[in-house]
C-alpha cells in the first residue's frame, strides 16, 4: 500500500467513486466502528457534514470543522481539532500537541464511553477558531 503525503492514505478509483483505505478490509471490526462513529457524530450534532481535508482525512463539520477520524491497524483515531479547548471530565482525550487531542476506538463498545457524545457536542460548539492549515475540507458532493 502506498502512502501519499505521509498520512497513511491511499485513494483508489473504482466505478467512478473515490474510496480510501481508511476502512481496511483486513479488519472488518474497524469498519463497524467507523460506521458507528459516523452515526454517533451525526446523532450528537444534527446537520453535520462529512468532508475530506487536503490530506484525504475524513472530517466532520457543522458550522466549522470539529473532528476527524483515521483508521489504523488496531484502532480508529477519533480526533478533535481543538481538543485542548475541551473539558474532559472522563479523561478520554489523549495527545500532547498544541491543539489536537484524540480518543482511540477499538470496538463498538468504545463508542458508548461516558462523555464521548458530550465531547463531540462541545467540539461542535467551539466557534471563532480558524481551521488549522490544510484541515478544512471539501464536501464529498463537491468532489464527485
Secondary structure, 3 states (H helix, E strand, C coil): CCCCCCCCCCEEEECCEEEECCCCCCCHHHHHHHHHHHHHHHHHCCCCEEEEECCCCEEEECCCEEEEEEECCCCEEEEECCHHHCCCCCCCCECCCCCCEEEEECCHHHHHCCCHHHHHHHHHHCCCCCCCCCCCEEEHHHHC
